[in-house]
Amino acid sequence: MSSGSEHSQEIEAQYRAAEAELLQRWPETRIEPSLDRIKAIMDVLGEPQRAYPSIHITGTNGKTSTARITDALLRELNLRTGRTTSPHLAEIRERICVDGEPISRERFTEIYHELKPYAELIDARQPFKLSFFEFTTAMAYAAFAEAPVDAAVIEVGLGGTWDATNVIEAPVAVVTPISLDHTHLLGDNVRDIAEEKAGIIKPGAVAVLAQQPLEAAEVLMRHAAEVGATVAREGLEFGVLDRQLAVGGQQLHIKGLSQEYPDLFLPLHGAHQAGNAACAIAAVEAFLGAGQGGGSLDPEIVRAAFAKVSSPGRLEVVRRNPAVILDAAHNPGGAEATARAISEEFTFEHLVCVFAAMKDKDVRGVLEAFEPVIDEIVVTRNSTLRSMPVDELAALAQEVFGEGRVTAVERLDDAIDRALELAEVGVPDPSLGGAGVLVTGSVVTAGDAGRLLRG
């Protein structure tokens, strides 16, 4: 065996060992509302998160896509960027990106071992040990400082005020659409959830607000006024002026905070992605000083950035004839946006859904959102222990879809094969198109399917 191959295997083994150690910590679905641990490790590391300015993004749906579009715009301006998003689709290192790409396995392992002794020191001093999410957030902030980056795009993990990312003083805070999710942790109504998410809006910052339910908007506006933040609202200060469907995406005319940007091709599907793109433009304009004599972007730079945008697992077409689409929708709000986009932008004669969801989610609400656009559904499970058992999911799906439209298959790979068969049987001539498969229900489901289908 060559020394190069041995070195690669050693790097892979070390990377998997670091990942396994991280996964032994509290999962990101379990939180103890305190910033004490993340502040403590940031302090011993020398406050790396203050080495660069950041754009901080929260909301219920659209955070990751907005972060990716924002990142693309900043990179097109020749800024070196860091980006942290969660959860990951395929690999843990996707959570820490520099210049648009996940850091290498070798670099991930190096950063982990650099921080490990400091984390153990904090663990010994605190009532609770650093969680998985706190540790990976600290790794991201340290990696960005060491790169170094010119700007960071930071996606909140859960909520806002008590989220581990909220040890930055970001000059720009973005709040994507708020709806119900993580209700056992954030509250069972939109107002309470908005209160938690408003915590990322800092004194003197610019708050870029996507269109919100009235009760969420009221909370966000009040918080912004209390801390002296400037507010930019979708539909008023910025927004989508025109949207036309196009092959492989959509053609947009967006009003920014500084000027209008016509003739933008965005290779993503759905009106919600157009809104995400408008928020990203407004965020970058605000970051560059919109309203203070700056902030205007060259429309050609915006066009070039948009053309390069991708958002894996968000209405992502991974195969054709029959078409297979992956989508990470995991709450009713996200499912409604996905269902609207499918109805508007795809012409399926027979669409079969492969569905696996987390048992702690509003699974009925997600199924009800998808039911009008789905002909048949194959329920299964994904790779996590949190996945709803197939028999429970099948019973729930039968209540929503009716017994004749539901098939239960234990394994995801077999479920995808079964869905492909059902999709083709459902159209007169599969070679002419019209058959489709949508794999959805969870970020983990989309990630698992992506690994299976991309190889």
C-alpha positions as CSV (number, residue, x, y, z in Angstrom):
1,M,0.0,0.0,0.0
2,S,1.3,3.5,-0.9
3,S,2.3,5.9,1.8
4,G,-0.2,8.4,0.3
5,S,-3.1,5.9,0.7
6,E,-2.0,5.1,4.2
7,H,-1.9,8.9,5.0
8,S,-5.4,9.3,3.6
9,Q,-6.7,6.4,5.7
10,E,-5.1,7.8,8.8
11,I,-6.7,11.2,8.2
12,E,-10.1,9.6,7.7
13,A,-9.7,7.5,10.9
14,Q,-8.7,10.6,12.9
15,Y,-11.6,12.6,11.5
16,R,-14.1,9.8,12.3
17,A,-12.7,9.5,15.8
18,A,-13.1,13.3,16.4
19,E,-16.7,13.1,15.0
20,A,-17.5,10.2,17.3
21,E,-16.2,12.1,20.4
22,L,-18.3,15.1,19.5
23,L,-21.4,13.0,19.1
24,Q,-20.9,11.7,22.7
25,R,-21.8,15.2,23.9
26,W,-25.3,16.6,24.4
27,P,-27.2,16.6,21.1
28,E,-28.2,19.9,19.6
29,T,-31.9,19.0,20.2
30,R,-31.2,19.2,24.0
31,I,-30.4,22.6,25.3
32,E,-29.8,24.2,28.7
33,P,-30.6,27.9,28.3
34,S,-27.3,29.5,29.1
35,L,-24.5,31.2,27.2
36,D,-22.1,30.6,30.1
37,R,-20.3,27.6,28.6
38,I,-19.8,29.1,25.1
39,K,-18.7,32.4,26.6
40,A,-16.2,30.6,28.8
41,I,-14.6,28.7,26.0
42,M,-14.6,31.9,23.8
43,D,-12.8,33.7,26.6
44,V,-10.0,31.1,27.0
45,L,-9.6,31.1,23.2
46,G,-9.1,34.8,23.1
47,E,-12.6,35.8,21.7
48,P,-12.0,34.6,18.1
49,Q,-15.5,35.5,17.1
50,R,-14.6,39.2,17.5
51,A,-11.8,39.0,14.9
52,Y,-14.2,39.6,12.0
53,P,-17.6,41.1,11.4
54,S,-20.6,38.8,11.0
55,I,-24.1,38.6,9.5
56,H,-26.3,36.7,11.9
57,I,-29.3,34.7,10.6
58,T,-32.3,33.3,12.4
59,G,-35.9,32.3,11.6
60,T,-37.9,29.1,11.3
61,N,-37.4,28.3,7.6
62,G,-35.0,29.5,4.9
63,K,-32.0,30.2,7.2
64,T,-29.5,27.9,5.4
65,S,-30.5,29.0,1.8
66,T,-30.3,32.7,2.9
67,A,-26.9,32.0,4.4
68,R,-25.6,30.4,1.3
69,I,-26.8,33.2,-1.0
70,T,-25.4,35.8,1.4
71,D,-22.1,33.9,1.4
72,A,-22.0,33.8,-2.4
73,L,-22.6,37.6,-2.7
74,L,-19.8,38.4,-0.2
75,R,-17.4,36.1,-2.1
76,E,-18.3,37.7,-5.4
77,L,-17.1,41.0,-3.7
78,N,-13.7,39.3,-3.2
79,L,-14.2,38.9,0.5
80,R,-12.9,35.8,2.2
81,T,-15.8,34.3,4.0
82,G,-16.6,31.9,6.8
83,R,-20.0,30.3,7.0
84,T,-21.6,28.0,9.7
85,T,-24.9,26.4,9.1
86,S,-26.7,23.5,10.7
87,P,-27.7,20.7,10.7
88,H,-25.4,19.1,8.1
89,L,-26.7,17.0,5.3
90,A,-23.9,14.5,4.7
91,E,-20.8,15.4,6.7
92,I,-20.2,17.2,10.0
93,R,-17.5,19.4,8.4
94,E,-20.2,21.0,6.2
95,R,-20.9,23.1,9.3
96,I,-17.7,25.0,8.9
97,C,-17.1,26.5,5.5
98,V,-14.3,28.8,4.4
99,D,-14.7,30.5,1.0
100,G,-17.8,28.5,0.3
101,E,-16.3,25.1,0.9
102,P,-16.3,22.8,3.9
103,I,-13.0,22.7,5.6
104,S,-11.0,19.5,5.0
105,R,-11.2,16.4,7.2
106,E,-7.6,17.0,8.2
107,R,-8.3,20.7,9.2
108,F,-11.5,19.7,11.0
109,T,-9.6,17.2,13.1
110,E,-6.8,19.7,13.8
111,I,-9.2,22.3,15.1
112,Y,-11.0,19.7,17.2
113,H,-7.8,18.7,18.9
114,E,-6.7,22.3,19.4
115,L,-10.0,23.1,21.2
116,K,-10.4,19.8,23.1
117,P,-8.2,20.6,26.1
118,Y,-9.9,24.0,26.5
119,A,-13.3,22.3,26.3
120,E,-12.3,19.8,29.0
121,L,-11.2,22.7,31.2
122,I,-14.6,24.3,30.7
123,D,-16.4,21.0,31.3
124,A,-14.7,20.7,34.7
125,R,-15.8,24.1,35.8
126,Q,-19.5,24.2,34.6
127,P,-22.5,22.4,35.9
128,F,-23.1,21.0,32.4
129,K,-20.5,20.0,29.8
130,L,-20.3,21.8,26.4
131,S,-22.9,20.4,24.1
132,F,-22.2,19.1,20.6
133,F,-23.5,22.3,19.1
134,E,-21.6,24.6,21.5
135,F,-18.3,22.7,20.7
136,T,-18.8,22.9,16.9
137,T,-19.8,26.5,17.1
138,A,-16.6,27.3,19.0
139,M,-14.6,25.3,16.3
140,A,-16.2,27.4,13.6
141,Y,-15.4,30.7,15.3
142,A,-11.8,29.6,15.9
143,A,-11.4,28.4,12.3
144,F,-12.7,31.6,10.9
145,A,-10.2,33.7,13.0
146,E,-7.3,31.4,12.0
147,A,-8.2,31.5,8.3
148,P,-8.5,34.5,8.6
149,V,-11.9,35.6,7.1
150,D,-13.1,39.1,6.1
151,A,-16.7,38.3,7.0
152,A,-18.7,35.5,8.6
153,V,-22.2,34.3,7.9
154,I,-23.6,32.7,11.0
155,E,-26.8,30.7,11.1
156,V,-28.5,30.2,14.4
157,G,-28.9,26.6,15.5
158,L,-32.1,27.0,17.5
159,G,-33.9,30.1,18.6
160,G,-31.7,33.1,19.1
161,T,-31.2,34.6,22.6
162,W,-29.8,31.4,24.2
163,D,-28.3,29.9,21.0
164,A,-24.6,29.2,21.2
165,T,-23.9,31.4,18.1
166,N,-25.2,34.4,20.0
167,V,-21.8,35.5,21.4
168,I,-21.2,37.8,18.4
169,E,-22.2,41.4,18.1
170,A,-23.3,41.2,14.4
171,P,-23.9,44.6,12.7
172,V,-26.6,42.8,10.6
173,A,-29.2,40.4,11.8
174,V,-31.5,38.6,9.4
175,V,-34.8,37.1,10.5
176,T,-36.3,34.7,7.9
177,P,-40.0,33.7,8.1
178,I,-41.1,32.6,11.6
179,S,-43.6,29.8,12.2
180,L,-44.1,26.9,14.6
181,D,-41.2,24.5,15.2
182,H,-39.3,23.2,18.2
183,T,-42.4,24.3,20.3
184,H,-41.3,22.2,23.3
185,L,-38.2,24.4,23.5
186,L,-39.2,27.8,22.1
187,G,-42.9,28.1,22.9
188,D,-46.1,26.9,21.4
189,N,-47.0,30.2,19.6
190,V,-45.4,32.5,17.1
191,R,-45.1,35.4,19.5
192,D,-43.0,33.5,22.0
193,I,-40.8,32.0,19.3
194,A,-40.3,35.5,17.9
195,E,-39.3,36.8,21.3
196,E,-36.5,34.2,21.4
197,K,-35.3,34.8,17.9
198,A,-35.3,38.6,18.4
199,G,-32.4,38.1,20.7
200,I,-29.8,38.2,17.9
201,I,-30.8,41.8,17.0
202,K,-28.1,43.9,18.8
203,P,-28.0,47.6,19.7
204,G,-27.3,49.7,16.7
205,A,-27.5,46.8,14.2
206,V,-29.6,46.6,11.1
207,A,-32.4,44.1,11.4
208,V,-33.4,42.6,8.0
209,L,-36.8,41.1,8.4
210,A,-38.5,38.8,5.9
211,Q,-42.2,38.9,5.7
212,Q,-43.6,37.7,9.0
213,P,-46.9,36.9,10.6
214,L,-48.3,40.0,12.3
215,E,-47.7,38.8,15.9
216,A,-44.0,38.0,15.0
217,A,-43.5,41.3,13.2
218,E,-44.8,43.2,16.3
219,V,-42.4,41.4,18.6
220,L,-39.4,42.0,16.3
221,M,-40.2,45.6,15.7
222,R,-40.6,46.3,19.4
223,H,-37.3,44.6,20.2
224,A,-35.5,46.5,17.4
225,A,-36.9,49.8,18.8
226,E,-35.8,48.9,22.4
227,V,-32.2,48.3,21.3
228,G,-32.0,51.1,18.8
229,A,-31.6,48.9,15.7
230,T,-32.6,50.0,12.2
231,V,-35.2,47.9,10.6
232,A,-35.4,46.9,6.9
233,R,-38.7,45.0,6.1
234,E,-39.4,42.8,3.1
235,G,-42.2,44.3,1.1
236,L,-41.5,47.8,2.3
237,E,-37.8,48.7,2.3
238,F,-36.8,45.8,0.0
239,G,-38.4,42.9,-1.7
240,V,-39.1,40.9,-4.9
241,L,-40.6,43.2,-7.5
242,D,-41.1,40.6,-10.2
243,R,-40.6,36.8,-10.5
244,Q,-40.9,34.7,-13.5
245,L,-40.3,30.9,-13.8
246,A,-37.3,29.9,-15.8
247,V,-35.6,26.6,-16.8
248,G,-33.7,25.4,-13.8
249,G,-34.8,28.2,-11.5
250,Q,-36.4,31.6,-11.7
251,Q,-35.8,35.1,-13.1
252,L,-36.0,37.9,-10.5
253,H,-36.2,41.7,-10.3
254,I,-35.3,42.6,-6.7
255,K,-35.6,45.9,-4.9
256,G,-32.7,46.3,-2.5
257,L,-32.0,48.9,0.2
258,S,-29.9,51.0,-2.2
259,Q,-31.1,50.2,-5.7
260,E,-33.0,47.8,-7.9
261,Y,-31.5,44.6,-9.4
262,P,-33.3,43.4,-12.5
263,D,-32.6,40.3,-14.6
264,L,-31.3,38.1,-11.9
265,F,-31.3,34.3,-12.6
266,L,-31.5,32.3,-9.4
267,P,-31.0,28.5,-9.9
268,L,-33.3,27.6,-7.0
269,H,-37.0,26.7,-7.1
270,G,-39.9,28.4,-5.2
271,A,-41.2,31.8,-4.3
272,H,-39.7,31.3,-0.8
273,Q,-36.2,31.2,-2.4
274,A,-36.9,34.5,-4.1
275,G,-37.7,35.9,-0.7
276,N,-34.5,34.4,0.7
277,A,-32.5,36.0,-2.1
278,A,-34.1,39.4,-1.4
279,C,-33.1,39.1,2.3
280,A,-29.6,38.2,1.3
281,I,-29.2,41.2,-1.0
282,A,-30.5,43.5,1.8
283,A,-28.2,41.9,4.3
284,V,-25.1,42.5,2.2
285,E,-26.2,46.0,1.4
286,A,-26.6,46.7,5.1
287,F,-23.3,45.1,5.8
288,L,-21.6,47.4,3.3
289,G,-23.3,50.5,4.8
290,A,-26.7,51.0,3.1
291,G,-28.3,54.1,4.5
292,Q,-24.9,55.5,5.5
293,G,-23.6,56.5,2.1
294,G,-22.7,52.9,1.0
295,G,-24.2,49.6,0.3
296,S,-24.9,49.7,-3.4
297,L,-23.9,46.6,-5.3
298,D,-22.9,46.3,-8.9
299,P,-25.8,44.4,-10.5
300,E,-23.3,42.3,-12.5
301,I,-21.8,41.1,-9.3
302,V,-25.2,40.1,-8.0
303,R,-26.0,38.3,-11.2
304,A,-22.6,36.4,-11.1
305,A,-23.1,35.5,-7.5
306,F,-26.7,34.2,-8.0
307,A,-25.6,32.1,-10.9
308,K,-23.3,30.2,-8.7
309,V,-25.7,29.6,-5.8
310,S,-26.7,26.1,-4.8
311,S,-28.7,24.9,-1.8
312,P,-28.4,21.1,-1.4
313,G,-31.5,19.4,-0.1
314,R,-33.8,22.3,-0.8
315,L,-36.0,21.3,-3.8
316,E,-32.8,19.8,-5.2
317,V,-33.3,17.8,-8.4
318,V,-30.8,14.9,-8.2
319,R,-32.2,12.7,-11.0
320,R,-34.5,13.0,-14.0
321,N,-36.9,10.7,-15.8
322,P,-38.3,10.0,-13.3
323,A,-37.4,13.1,-11.5
324,V,-36.2,12.7,-8.0
325,I,-36.3,15.8,-5.7
326,L,-34.8,16.1,-2.3
327,D,-36.2,18.6,0.2
328,A,-35.4,19.1,3.9
329,A,-38.9,20.4,4.9
330,H,-39.5,19.3,8.5
331,N,-42.2,21.6,9.8
332,P,-45.6,22.7,8.4
333,G,-44.3,26.1,7.3
334,G,-41.5,24.6,5.3
335,A,-43.8,21.9,3.8
336,E,-46.3,24.5,2.7
337,A,-43.6,26.5,0.9
338,T,-42.3,23.3,-0.8
339,A,-45.8,22.2,-1.8
340,R,-46.5,25.6,-3.4
341,A,-43.3,25.4,-5.3
342,I,-44.0,21.9,-6.6
343,S,-47.5,22.9,-7.7
344,E,-46.2,26.0,-9.4
345,E,-43.0,24.9,-11.0
346,F,-43.2,21.2,-11.8
347,T,-45.8,19.4,-14.0
348,F,-46.0,15.9,-12.5
349,E,-48.7,13.6,-13.7
350,H,-47.9,11.3,-10.8
351,L,-45.8,12.3,-7.8
352,V,-44.8,9.9,-5.1
353,C,-43.4,11.0,-1.8
354,V,-40.8,9.2,0.3
355,F,-41.3,10.4,3.8
356,A,-39.3,10.0,7.0
357,A,-39.6,12.4,9.9
358,M,-38.5,13.0,13.5
359,K,-41.0,11.7,16.1
360,D,-40.7,15.0,18.0
361,K,-42.0,17.1,15.1
362,D,-45.5,18.1,14.0
363,V,-45.6,15.2,11.6
364,R,-49.3,15.5,11.0
365,G,-49.0,19.1,10.1
366,V,-46.2,18.4,7.6
367,L,-48.2,15.5,6.0
368,E,-51.3,17.7,5.7
369,A,-49.3,20.4,4.0
370,F,-48.0,17.9,1.4
371,E,-51.2,15.9,0.8
372,P,-52.8,18.1,-1.9
373,V,-49.7,17.8,-4.2
374,I,-48.9,14.1,-3.5
375,D,-50.5,11.2,-5.3
376,E,-49.0,8.4,-3.2
377,I,-46.7,8.3,-0.2
378,V,-44.1,5.7,0.9
379,V,-43.3,6.1,4.6
380,T,-40.0,4.9,6.0
381,R,-37.4,5.9,8.5
382,N,-34.0,7.8,8.3
383,S,-30.7,7.0,10.0
384,T,-31.3,8.6,13.4
385,L,-32.8,7.2,16.6
386,R,-35.2,10.2,16.6
387,S,-36.9,8.9,13.4
388,M,-40.5,8.1,13.9
389,P,-41.1,4.3,13.7
390,V,-42.5,3.2,10.4
391,D,-45.7,1.6,11.8
392,E,-46.6,4.8,13.7
393,L,-45.8,7.0,10.7
394,A,-47.9,4.7,8.4
395,A,-50.9,5.0,10.8
396,L,-50.7,8.7,10.8
397,A,-50.2,9.0,7.0
398,Q,-53.3,6.8,6.5
399,E,-55.4,9.2,8.5
400,V,-54.2,12.1,6.3
401,F,-54.0,10.4,2.9
402,G,-56.3,7.4,3.2
403,E,-55.2,3.8,3.3
404,G,-55.0,3.2,-0.4
405,R,-52.3,5.9,-1.0
406,V,-49.9,4.8,1.7
407,T,-47.1,2.2,1.5
408,A,-44.8,1.4,4.4
409,V,-41.2,0.3,3.8
410,E,-38.7,-0.1,6.6
411,R,-35.5,1.0,4.9
412,L,-34.9,4.2,3.1
413,D,-33.1,2.7,0.1
414,D,-35.9,0.2,-0.5
415,A,-38.5,3.0,0.0
416,I,-36.9,5.1,-2.8
417,D,-36.8,2.0,-5.1
418,R,-40.5,1.4,-4.4
419,A,-41.4,5.0,-5.0
420,L,-39.6,5.0,-8.3
421,E,-41.7,2.0,-9.3
422,L,-44.9,3.6,-8.2
423,A,-44.1,6.8,-10.0
424,E,-43.5,5.1,-13.3
425,V,-46.6,2.8,-13.0
426,G,-48.7,6.0,-12.4
427,V,-48.0,7.5,-15.9
428,P,-49.0,6.2,-19.3
429,D,-45.5,6.3,-20.8
430,P,-42.6,6.9,-18.3
431,S,-40.3,7.7,-21.2
432,L,-42.3,10.8,-21.9
433,G,-41.8,12.1,-18.3
434,G,-44.4,13.2,-15.8
435,A,-43.3,10.8,-13.1
436,G,-41.7,12.2,-10.0
437,V,-40.4,11.3,-6.5
438,L,-40.1,13.7,-3.7
439,V,-37.9,12.6,-0.7
440,T,-38.6,14.8,2.3
441,G,-39.7,15.0,6.0
442,S,-36.3,15.9,7.6
443,V,-32.9,17.4,6.9
444,V,-31.5,13.9,7.9
445,T,-33.8,12.2,5.4
446,A,-32.7,14.6,2.6
447,G,-29.1,14.0,3.6
448,D,-29.4,10.2,3.7
449,A,-31.1,10.1,0.3
450,G,-28.5,12.4,-1.1
451,R,-25.8,10.0,-0.1
452,L,-27.7,7.1,-1.6
453,L,-28.5,8.8,-4.9
454,R,-25.3,10.7,-5.5
455,G,-23.1,7.8,-4.6
